[in-house]
Amino acid sequence: MGEFQTKGRTAGDTSMIDFSLNGKKIPEGMPEHSYLKDFLERIGHFYPFVLDYDYRIASENNFPTAAGFASSASGFAALIKAIVGELEEFAPVKEDEEELSVLARLGSGSAARSMPSEGGFVIWHRGLDFSDRRDPGKLSLDELEKAVSSSFAETLFKPEHWPELVMIYCKVKAEEKKVKSRSGMKSSVETSPGYQKWLDDEEGKMKAEMIDAVQNKDFGRLSVLIMEASDGLHRICLETDPPLRYLNETSLALIDAVKELNKDEAKAAYTFDAGPNAVVFTLKKHEKEVFRALEGIAGKDNLIITGIGPGARYSEDHLF
C-alpha cells in the first residue's frame, strides 16, 4: 500500500520530497529517495505540472520489501494511482488505464502490470525496440514519447476466467537482497552471453504458449512454462559477471519439493523473481497437499495463499 498527499507549490522543483518506507523516513542520498525523485522527474517530462508540487509519501507493504516479491511494482503502482487521484490536472487521463500503465512503468517496469483495474491475467507489451540507441538522452522528444507510450500492460483474462488457480507465496528470506532487481538486470543485459537468446525465446515462443495455456486452463502445460521461465532467468543471473546468486538452500529445497509433487501429475509450479522467495502456483484441488509440502520447508507462518485478483486502485485512506 502506498499513498500521497500534496503540500503546496514549489516553483518547479522537487527538493521537498519526504519519503518514508514502512514507517521509517528515507533521507536524501539513499537509493530509494533517488528512485522516487527520478520517477517524478520522468513524469515531469510529459506532465510538467507534477514538478510544481512538494510531496510527502508514505509506503507500507504487508510482504517483504526488495526481496523478490515485486515490492517496487506495488509501490509505484500505488503512487501513480495516488498522484493521478489527487491532482486535478490529471483529470483528462484519470480513466486512461493504458496511459497510467505507461506512467507506472517510469518508476518500475513491473509496476506497469499492476495498473489494469480488472487485474487478472495481464500482458505487458514490450513496446518499440530502441536497442540500437540505448541512451534515452540521444532520442528526440518524439522518439522518446513513442518509446515510452508503446510499452504498457492490459488485462487478457479477468480473474474469474480461472478461479481454481491458486498462488502460494513462500517467504524464505525477508531481508533486502544485496543486489536489487534494477541493478542486477542491468548487469545481466551488459554481461550475460545468453541474455539476448533468452529474451528472444521468451518473447518469440514462450509468451504465445503461455497465453494459450491460460486461455485453455491447461495447468499441466502452464506449470512447465512457468518453471522453464524461472529457471531461464536464474541461468542468466548465474552467467552474469559477477554472478548473481539469488537462490539459497531453502529455495532449492522448495524446487525439489515441487518436482516431487509433480512425479505423477502436474500439481504445482515454482517461480522465483530476483530473490530467494518463491511463488508456487497450484489448483484448489491440490492446495492442501502442496501447502503441506511447502510448510515442511518454509514453515507455516511463511506461507501466504492467494488467488488471482484485481489491479491497483485509489484509496481515500491515509498512512500519515
N, C-alpha and C positions, 0 to 999 in steps of 0.2 A: 504494500500500500504506500502511496506517496501523495502528497498534496501541496498546494502552493497558495500563497496569498500576496497581493501586491502591497507595496509600502510607499507609493508616491513616485514622482518623476525625478529623473536624474540628469537631464541634459545629455542623454545619449551615451552613457557608459554603464557597465555592469559591475562597477567596483564595490557595490554594497551587497553582493551576494552573501547570504547567510545560509549555510548548508549543514544539516545535521543528519546523521545516519543512525537509526536505532537509538535515538536519544542522545547521541554524543556529537558535539559540534565538530565539524571538519574545518580546520584552519586553512587559510590561503597557503598555497605552496604544496598541499597534499594532492596526490593524483586525482582523487575524487572531485576535489574543488576545481581542478583544471578541466576535467572532463565536462563538468557542468557549465563552466564558463565558455568553453569551446562550443558546446552544444547551443547555447543561447546565441553566440556569435554566428554560428552557421545558419540558424533560423533567421537571424537579422539580415543576412544577405538577400533573403526573399521577402521578409516581412520586417522592415526596418523599425517599426514602432515597438517591437519586442525589446529593443535596446533602450527604450525610453523609461523603463521601469527598474526599480530595485526589487530584489526577490528575497523572500525568506522561504526556505524549502525544508520540509522535514520528510524523511523517508524511513519507513519501517517495513521489515519483512517478517513473515511467520515461518521462514525457512532459512537455511544458511546463506550468507552473503559471500559472493566471489568464490564459491566452492563448486561451480559447475552445475548449478540449478537455475541458470538464466535470471539471476537477481537483477542484473543491469537491464535486461529486457523489460522486466516488470516495472522497474523504477522509472525508466524513460518513457514507457507507455503511459504510466500513471501521470507523469509530469506533463506530457503533451495534452492529455485529457484535461488536466487541471488548468493549464495555461489557456487553452482554447475555450474552456468553460468559463473562465473568469474575465478574459479580455474581450470587450465589446467589439474591438477592431477585427476579431476573428469571425464575426457573425456570418460573413459570406461563405466561409468554408467549414463552418461548425459541423455540418452534417455530411461533409465530403470525406468519406472514410478512406478513399484512395489517397487523398492529399494528407490526411492525418497519419496514415501509414508511412508516407514519404517523409514527413517531418520527424516521426519517431525514429526512423532509420538513421537520421543525422546524429542521434545520440548513441544508439546501439543497433547494429544490423538486426539482431534478433527481436528488437522491440517492434519492428515492422509487423511481425507475425502476431503480436498481441493486440493489434488495433481493431481488426474487423469485429464489430459488435456481436455478430452472430457466433463468432468463435468457431468451435467445431474443428474440422479438418481444413487447415489453411495452407495455401500455396504462396510462397514468397517468390515473386518474379525477379529473376536475376538482373534484368534491365540491360541497357546498352553496354557493349563491351568497349571500354576505353583502355584496354590493357597495353596498347601501344603508346599511351600517353598517361602514365600513372600519376604524374604530378598535377593535381587539380589547379594549381596556380597557373599552369600553362594553357588552360582551357579558356575559351571566350565565355562571356556570360551566357550566351545562347547554348553553347555546348554544355556548360555546367548545369543549366536548368534542365536540359534534355537528359543528362546523365542522372541527375537526382530524381527527377519525376518518373523515370522509366522503371525504377525498382520499388515495388510495393507489394503488399500482401492482400489476399482476398479469400473469402470462405469458399471452398469447393463443396463440402458436405456439412450440413448442420449437425450439432451434437446428437440429435435424435436419429440420425442416419444409422448409427451403430451403438446403441445404448449398452450393449453387452460388453463392450470393450472397457477394460479397467486398467489403470496405471497404479503401480506401487512405487513410491519414492523411497529409496533406501539411503538414509544418511549414514555414510561411512566416516566422514571427517568433516566437522563443522567449520574448522579454521579456514581462513582465506588461503588460497593456494599461492605458492611462491611466484609463479609465472601466470599472470592473468590472461584471459582469452584473447584480449585485444593485441597484446604484445606477442603472445605465443603464436597466433595465426600469422602475424606479420613476419615472424621469423621463419615459419613454415613456407610461406609464399616465396621468400627470398632464398632459402637454402635447401629445402627438401627436393631431391631429384625426381620424386614420383608425384609431386603435388599436381602438376597440370594434367597428367593422365588420370589421376584420381578424380579431379574436378570434372574432366570431360566425361568419364564413365558415370559419375553421379548425375550430371546434368543430361547427358545424351541417352542414357539407358535406364538407370535405376529409377529416376523420377517417374517416368511413364509407367513402369511396372508397379511402383508403389501406389500410384493413383488408381490403377486398375485393381489392385488387391483390396484397397479400401472400398472402392465402388462396389465390388462383388463380395465384400465381407469375407475375404479369404484369409483367415488368420494364419494358416499354415504358410502361405506364400509371404504374407506380410512379415511374419516373425523372422523368416530367413533374411529378408531385405533389411529389416531394422538392424539385425546383428551384423550383417555384412557392412552396412554403412558405419556402424560404430567401430568395428574392427579396422575398417579402412582409414578412418580418421586417426586412430591411435597408431597405425603403422606410419602414417605421415608424420605424426608427432615424434616418433622414435627416430625417423630419418632426418629430422631437423637438426641443425648444428647451432648450438649444442642440443642434444636430445631432450625432448620434453616427456618426462615420465609422470603422467598424471595418475595412472592406476597404481594401487598398492596391493598388499597381500589379501586384504579383505575384498577388494574389488575383484581380484582374480578368483577368489573363493565363490563369490556370487555368480561369476560366469560359469564356473564348474557346476554349481547347483542348478542353474538354468539348463545346462546341457544334460544333466542327469534327469531332470524333469521331462525333457523332450525325447528321451530314448525311444519311446514307443508312439508318442503322439505330440504334436506341437501344442504345448501348454503355456509357454512363456517366451518372452524375447527381452533381452537386456539391451540397453543403450547407455553410453557414457558420453557426456559432453567433455569439456576440458577440465576434468576433475575426477576424483575417485568415487564420487557418489553416483549410484545407478538409478535409472528409471526402468522398471520392469513392466512390460505390457502382458496382459493375460485376458482371459474371458471370465465372466462372472461364474460360470460353471466350474472353473478351475481355481477361483480366487483363494479359497481356504487352503487348498493343497499348496499352492505357490507361496502363500503367506507363511505357512508353517516352515517351508524350506528356507525361505529368506530370513525368517525370525531366528533360526538356529545360528545364523552367521552374523547378521547385523544387530539383532536384538529387537524385541517387540516395540520398544519405545522409539526406535529409529526408523520405523516404517509408517508411511502415510498412504492411505488408499484414496484414490480419487477417480473421477470419470472425466469424460470429455466435456468441457464447459464453454461458457461464452467468453467474449473478449473483454478488453478494458472498458471501464465505464466511469463516468464522472460522479463524484460524491460530494455532498454538502458538508460532510463531517470534516473536522479539522484535527490535526495532530498536535497543535500547539494553541 
